[in-house]
Amino acid sequence: MAIKRYTTVILTALALSLTNSGCEKYLDVSPPFAQDAENYFNSEQDYELALIGAYDLLQASYLTLWIGEIASDNAIAGGESVNDSEGLHQIEAMTHNAVNNELRSIFRWNYAGIARTNFIMEYKDKTDFDGKEQIIGETRFLRAYYYFELVKYFGDVPLIIDKRLGSEEVTEVARTPRSEVYAQIESDLRYAANNLPWNNPVKGKAEKGSALALLGKVYLYQNKFAQAAEVLDEVINDGPYSLMANFGDLWFAANEDNSETVFDVEYSNLEGGSYGCLICLEGNAAAGFQGIRQYEGPLYGDGNSYNLPTADLYNAFPVNDPRRDITVLNLDSFINLQPDPGSISYAVGGGGHTGFYNNKYIKRQSELGLPDDDLTSPLNYKAIRYADVLLMAAEAHTRSNNDGPALTYLNEVRARVGMPAVNASGQQLTEAIWQERRYELSGEGLRFFDLVRTGKAATSIDNFTSGKNEIFPIPQVEIDLAGGSWTQNSGY
Amino acid sequence: MKNYYLRRFKGFAAIVLLFLPIWMQAQSVAITGVVKEAANGLPIPGVNVLVKGTSVGTTTDMDGNYTIQAKPGDDLVFSFIGFQAATIKVTSSRTINVSLKEESSVLSEIVVVGYGSSTKKEITGATSQVDGVELKKLNLSRVDQALQGQVSGVTINSNSGSPGGSSNIRIRGLSTFGDNDPLILVDGIVYDSEGLNALNPADIESVNVLKDGTAGIYGVRAANGVIIIETKKGKLNTKPQIEFSGFYGMQETTNRLSLLNANEYAIIKNNAFVNAGQTAPFNNTQLGEGTDWQNEIFQVAPMQNYNISINGGTNKTRYSIGGSYYTQDGIVGLDKANFTRYNARFNVSYELSTKFRINSVLLYTNENRRSLPENGIGSVLYNTINAYPTEPVRQTDGRYSYLELVNDIINPVAQMENTYNESAVNKLVGKEELVYTINENFTFTNRFNYNAAIVDGKVFSPLVWYGPGKAQNTAVNADLDAPRVEIADSIFLERGASVYENRDYYVDLNFESFLNYERQINREHKVKGTLGTSVFTRSGSGLNATAFNVPNNSVDFADISANQAEGGFLNNAGSFEFEERLVSAFLRAEYSYLNRYLFSAIVRRDGSSKFGANNRWGIFPAFSGAWVFSDESFFDVSFIDFGKLRMSYGISGNDQIPNFAYRALLNGEGVYVLDDLITSGVAIGRASNPDLKWETTHQFNVGLDLTILKEISFAMNYFVKNTNDLLFQPDVSGLLGTYGPGGFPPFVNAGDVSNRGLELELGYSTDPTKDWVFSTSFNMTQLTNEVLRVPDGVDFIPGAQFGVGGNVATRFEVGQPIGYYIGLQTDGIFQSQQEIDNSSVVQAGARPGDLRYVDQNGDGVISFGDDSDRTKIGSPIPDFTFGLNLTGRYKNFDASCNLYAAVGQEIIRNYERQQPYANQLTYIIDRWTGPGSSEDIPRVTTGATRNNVFSDYFVEDGSFLRIRNLQVGYTLPRKWLTRQKVESMRVYVSVNNLYTLTNYQGFDPDIGNFGGVLAAGVDYGFYPQARTIMGGFNIKF
């Protein structure tokens, strides 16, 4: 009897176990100590932390520093071999097409930055607190920054604002005309300029001047010279900025956050990293990669010989312009000036050799980071500095037929490095300003976009095809992943 | 009841007897007799009695009696399930009494299947068994290594030849993008393949591999097959038997690469520099042999192992207790690559009463493994291959040479000396099981299984200077000054020698309860049923941190507790925690008629916490059947003693993905530098997919088992295994924003893979009681793997990269095997400028002596930037694998041999660093040096060249045949031993990996994958398996 009852109990229990009552709850395991994306933004701190996440993608700037130079007449790709970052070699030769890992990174990383800003914007009304406008201002500044990068590279790009895109929505998104993207960028930057202070005590954060200067640049890229002149004048007249006395001092980590800093992308040497994930680094990968291959000698560290300046750039400088040797390291002549040149050695990479190195962003022994120090340079990327603001303002003024302020601004930049004042007007002055941009800003990733913007690309860049190479192709895989309906940029 | 069946049976027999004479020829006479069991003399009812070559037959009655009409000279065949058939010639005698012997152990062997057992004869699924003795014989540290080549359908590749290195176990091919490991159960306890280091192969009694749909009794975890391992158990009423065994062996590398010596190197490098228009670096090339870096790092390394076990039982208790010690040094690194393991095992079964039995299993392991950087750029062997021979190991001042001419390549001897990487595992695995025999039909089993492990890791990184510009430097100069980092205004932190420690803790808890039913009804019908439930929880947690400034730069102080950083500052401190759960119910019903027609049906329902509420539950059915056609009366093939046809179809699942992949968590990396400090924010990590569900594998199997001439066994299977809804993370549109740091695309179910194959197993053994005994087993697996679908919008999933920053060489693409190689195809060498100029295909940058590529799309241009000229140039998946065991014994001498072969796979030679001064293999001596000098090896140059683009020039045939083990033993004659109370003693010498027949130039063609399925076949300088010469003994008391 007892056995029979026991058996009944067992069978009932087993039968019950085949149904899921009770088990459902058992399977509801919550991730321990993890925050759910749908249940966030409950405090000021939540917004602050998400904003830090949105800043993170700025650190992809090392790549735009390379492409902006390598695509222009300023530099070649370099590296260990022609297969080493093959995409950069193709860009150097203007043979790049829609299959290019580096361009794909530009596309993906800027959209990752945009998604992080949109995550904040999606929930911007969830929790109220004092000073939220500033957080939203920084957020919108960053979104504008990332969209501006995309527009510069790719022209029309899908404009997604204030929401995260679900994977099923991707195929419904079309490329937005460039003008509409610019309108959004302008609106974001206007909001940022109106809500950010001139001085943010936290080093690295966007300020009113950052937003206005970027807005001026955005106007300039659209040939809206009067509007550009207006906002850039505001930066010059009302902002706290001035040129550093010594041009050469600008390029050392120790002198960062100076009077000339309008907006820096911040890097640190306090965290190691690996080649496996360059976007995960906290250091500036450009400095180590641009270092001298297997260099053994004073002052500099060794690196991967990327982004090597051309003789064309070196020879473009007037011999007496101190910016030449500060911008471009002529390695052999540097070595010959050392006490014991015979003891200094370096190697030539299979990816090309010019004898020149980017001396603004280069690994120096005094600025090493944690191992692997190719990846952990603390050198900030000077995204917008005051000299750029002055030259942009000069250009905006002269191209809106106001040569007076243009000459003042141009000559302020020249005076800092002891170069004689220019006295020109009209187109001649415009040409002088453009030339000055090369002297002042080479090696900073701006050259290619300046050449395209000013219509000089075809005459300056070998193999450049007008009507095609002004913008880069949308990565083919991104077209496919978005459903294949986008039209590729013309010529690709 | 009984009488009813008896009556019916008698009636049936009577009818048969009544009609039989009609067909008989006149001269036939009635033969009568009794059929009994040979072992106990009891009569056997229901035995088939057949006049051979006719359809005349009968069966024995309840008392074993039969009557049949036959004439003298006829052969009578007596057959019954579970017994060996007997054939007896009719003579003048009218009475023939027969004793049937129980069938050879093979067919009646108990096979443990999921939640129950069966016999080889009755099994309806595709399974393969290996005896523990076979596994132990090889003296390998891991059971997966020992399983290689033992069973068909199971492909095992070593991930590393280093001691304690893991293997890839693939049952019937690669079926998924992610985790392809089978479910491994040790005495019913889940044991992941990573943890197999803890299991002592000598403790294994038997291994059963469930390969087809019938593995579905394990439901959502069974898609990759199931390996059921049983450890040794005692026997009731047996006096204690003590067994002591051990061996000592010396290992050396199976292979060395043929690298350039200093003289050859200087000539080649001069040539390369001159070809690029640079100055030849060596004025004098007469540099002799130079440094043979392989000599410096390959050493002869010892290994040893001792096992002791006591087995036996009283009338109520069975026990098996054992202990073992295993230690092995590495052929690279000696004790820097040591693996040491202690095992204790306690396996007891106790009959509480006639109804209740307790089974208790407890396996404890302590293991320590040290390891060197392996299988990648920066590994010891990669550095060894690329280090150049003109550099001495040490400079005259005694310091290690810097190898300054090469980037990223460091002195491998210095590297070994400065590597301190060890992990320790303490693992306790066991179960407590209560078996309640309700009555003769019902058994109810409740058990509690546990598997707990504490894993400790420690990596000490001393301050070391490998030379200027080496990325691996931790010091800033040769004086070993520590880097100083400014963390705030004028506050410096010194970063001296560091130690990283982690302690992780994993626990599996599993409660299972199941009811087994078994009933034999009147010899004709047999019904078996299993109904059960299982609740499984796996949880884990871990803590880790790095401490800087270890005192004295010494490993003796390498512990977080000894760190001298200001304020005990720890770096990168982290922790993790997880829990996952699985709830299951399962049902199996089996029916057999006359033990000749067998059917089985399985259904399992699983609920897994890996998935969201909408897709949590899955139902997995399987059906199988078998027909023992040799028992049919019409079956008349005299040389086939046993024949069975099997068929099965089943659906199983795979839930091996990270936890919480179905929901979006803020676990991305949102870190920026503010106020010069690294500041952490939050960011979305992996994008979510709430509709995520398990992968589903549908498998069809048809098989044939035969026993031929009593001594030959044969098994064959053909299978089609389709895996649908593959779980993986394909690229998604960048617009989703998932490509920020710490961000990943969502897991999706998108992709199908098919595996089809043929498996063959053959065994032959002679009568083991004779002086001369010979046995052999052979198995073969043929496999075709094909990707059938990739996610929408994606043409392929890219895999491993070739060289440094080079092309992606492997892919997951429709119509191709998983991880196939794609690159340019070569067509000889351009012999002259004229040939280049006249070529109809433009190959940018080509120079005489360069590889000539094939223009696949015929557009007249070799495109280096896209796929248009790339094509399939290899696959890491072998077409065939073979295993062969040969064993012979003459009186007291025995010898055995084990061979394994894999044929048809290719390997990517990816261990050559394409740098001007890196050393090279000697094949480069036959390079192109002028018109007509070479048709396959291009010129050398340090200048820009497209010869290093990934092409079939870098792909080699990876087929090989390996003599895995050769062994000669001698069992001491009994009479020598009686005085020492020793029951038996055997001594042997044995060689592992004696010889490998291959054309592959790398260290070892038996390479697995180090970084996911798409990294298979990519050789970065694989740690080769050792050739080991061992001497051992085995004593039983």
Chai-1 contact restraints between the chains, C-beta under 6 A:
chainA,res_idxA,chainB,res_idxB,connection_type,confidence,min_distance_angstrom,max_distance_angstrom,comment,restraint_id
A,I3,B,I438,contact,1.0,0.0,6.0,A-B,restraint_1
A,T7,B,I438,contact,1.0,0.0,6.0,A-B,restraint_2
A,I10,B,F444,contact,1.0,0.0,6.0,A-B,restraint_3
A,L14,B,L531,contact,1.0,0.0,6.0,A-B,restraint_4
A,L14,B,T533,contact,1.0,0.0,6.0,A-B,restraint_5
A,S17,B,T533,contact,1.0,0.0,6.0,A-B,restraint_6
A,S17,B,A585,contact,1.0,0.0,6.0,A-B,restraint_7
A,L18,B,A585,contact,1.0,0.0,6.0,A-B,restraint_8
A,C23,B,V583,contact,1.0,0.0,6.0,A-B,restraint_9
A,C23,B,G607,contact,1.0,0.0,6.0,A-B,restraint_10
A,L27,B,R581,contact,1.0,0.0,6.0,A-B,restraint_11
A,L27,B,G607,contact,1.0,0.0,6.0,A-B,restraint_12
A,L27,B,S609,contact,1.0,0.0,6.0,A-B,restraint_13
A,L27,B,R616,contact,1.0,0.0,6.0,A-B,restraint_14
A,V29,B,E579,contact,1.0,0.0,6.0,A-B,restraint_15
A,V29,B,R581,contact,1.0,0.0,6.0,A-B,restraint_16
A,V29,B,S609,contact,1.0,0.0,6.0,A-B,restraint_17
A,P31,B,F660,contact,1.0,0.0,6.0,A-B,restraint_18
A,P32,B,E577,contact,1.0,0.0,6.0,A-B,restraint_19
A,A34,B,L665,contact,1.0,0.0,6.0,A-B,restraint_20
A,A34,B,N667,contact,1.0,0.0,6.0,A-B,restraint_21
A,Q35,B,L666,contact,1.0,0.0,6.0,A-B,restraint_22
A,A37,B,A664,contact,1.0,0.0,6.0,A-B,restraint_23
A,A37,B,L666,contact,1.0,0.0,6.0,A-B,restraint_24
A,A37,B,I684,contact,1.0,0.0,6.0,A-B,restraint_25
A,L49,B,G681,contact,1.0,0.0,6.0,A-B,restraint_26
A,L49,B,V682,contact,1.0,0.0,6.0,A-B,restraint_27
A,A50,B,V682,contact,1.0,0.0,6.0,A-B,restraint_28
A,I52,B,G670,contact,1.0,0.0,6.0,A-B,restraint_29
A,I52,B,Y672,contact,1.0,0.0,6.0,A-B,restraint_30
A,I52,B,T679,contact,1.0,0.0,6.0,A-B,restraint_31
A,I52,B,G681,contact,1.0,0.0,6.0,A-B,restraint_32
A,G53,B,G670,contact,1.0,0.0,6.0,A-B,restraint_33
A,G53,B,G681,contact,1.0,0.0,6.0,A-B,restraint_34
A,G53,B,V682,contact,1.0,0.0,6.0,A-B,restraint_35
A,G53,B,A683,contact,1.0,0.0,6.0,A-B,restraint_36
A,Y55,B,Y672,contact,1.0,0.0,6.0,A-B,restraint_37
A,D56,B,G670,contact,1.0,0.0,6.0,A-B,restraint_38
A,D56,B,V671,contact,1.0,0.0,6.0,A-B,restraint_39
A,D56,B,Y672,contact,1.0,0.0,6.0,A-B,restraint_40
A,L57,B,G740,contact,1.0,0.0,6.0,A-B,restraint_41
A,E80,B,V804,contact,1.0,0.0,6.0,A-B,restraint_42
A,S81,B,Q914,contact,1.0,0.0,6.0,A-B,restraint_43
A,V82,B,A944,contact,1.0,0.0,6.0,A-B,restraint_44
A,N83,B,G806,contact,1.0,0.0,6.0,A-B,restraint_45
A,N83,B,N948,contact,1.0,0.0,6.0,A-B,restraint_46
A,D84,B,G805,contact,1.0,0.0,6.0,A-B,restraint_47
A,S85,B,G805,contact,1.0,0.0,6.0,A-B,restraint_48
A,Q90,B,G865,contact,1.0,0.0,6.0,A-B,restraint_49
A,N97,B,G865,contact,1.0,0.0,6.0,A-B,restraint_50
A,V99,B,D866,contact,1.0,0.0,6.0,A-B,restraint_51
A,F107,B,G734,contact,1.0,0.0,6.0,A-B,restraint_52
A,R108,B,G734,contact,1.0,0.0,6.0,A-B,restraint_53
A,R108,B,Y739,contact,1.0,0.0,6.0,A-B,restraint_54
A,Y111,B,G734,contact,1.0,0.0,6.0,A-B,restraint_55
A,Y111,B,L735,contact,1.0,0.0,6.0,A-B,restraint_56
A,Y111,B,G737,contact,1.0,0.0,6.0,A-B,restraint_57
A,A112,B,G737,contact,1.0,0.0,6.0,A-B,restraint_58
A,A112,B,Y739,contact,1.0,0.0,6.0,A-B,restraint_59
A,A112,B,G740,contact,1.0,0.0,6.0,A-B,restraint_60
A,A115,B,G737,contact,1.0,0.0,6.0,A-B,restraint_61
A,R116,B,A683,contact,1.0,0.0,6.0,A-B,restraint_62
A,P158,B,L735,contact,1.0,0.0,6.0,A-B,restraint_63
A,L165,B,L735,contact,1.0,0.0,6.0,A-B,restraint_64
A,L165,B,L736,contact,1.0,0.0,6.0,A-B,restraint_65
A,V170,B,S733,contact,1.0,0.0,6.0,A-B,restraint_66
A,V170,B,L735,contact,1.0,0.0,6.0,A-B,restraint_67
A,V202,B,L674,contact,1.0,0.0,6.0,A-B,restraint_68
A,V202,B,D675,contact,1.0,0.0,6.0,A-B,restraint_69
A,K203,B,D675,contact,1.0,0.0,6.0,A-B,restraint_70
A,G204,B,L674,contact,1.0,0.0,6.0,A-B,restraint_71
A,E266,B,V673,contact,1.0,0.0,6.0,A-B,restraint_72
A,S268,B,V673,contact,1.0,0.0,6.0,A-B,restraint_73
A,S268,B,I678,contact,1.0,0.0,6.0,A-B,restraint_74
A,L270,B,V485,contact,1.0,0.0,6.0,A-B,restraint_75
A,L270,B,I678,contact,1.0,0.0,6.0,A-B,restraint_76
A,E271,B,I678,contact,1.0,0.0,6.0,A-B,restraint_77
A,I279,B,P741,contact,1.0,0.0,6.0,A-B,restraint_78
A,C280,B,P741,contact,1.0,0.0,6.0,A-B,restraint_79
A,E282,B,I678,contact,1.0,0.0,6.0,A-B,restraint_80
A,Q294,B,N407,contact,1.0,0.0,6.0,A-B,restraint_81
A,Q294,B,G469,contact,1.0,0.0,6.0,A-B,restraint_82
A,E296,B,P468,contact,1.0,0.0,6.0,A-B,restraint_83
A,D302,B,G469,contact,1.0,0.0,6.0,A-B,restraint_84
A,P371,B,T474,contact,1.0,0.0,6.0,A-B,restraint_85
A,D372,B,A471,contact,1.0,0.0,6.0,A-B,restraint_86
A,E478,B,G734,contact,1.0,0.0,6.0,A-B,restraint_87
A,D480,B,G793,contact,1.0,0.0,6.0,A-B,restraint_88
A,L481,B,S733,contact,1.0,0.0,6.0,A-B,restraint_89
A,L481,B,G793,contact,1.0,0.0,6.0,A-B,restraint_90
A,A482,B,S733,contact,1.0,0.0,6.0,A-B,restraint_91
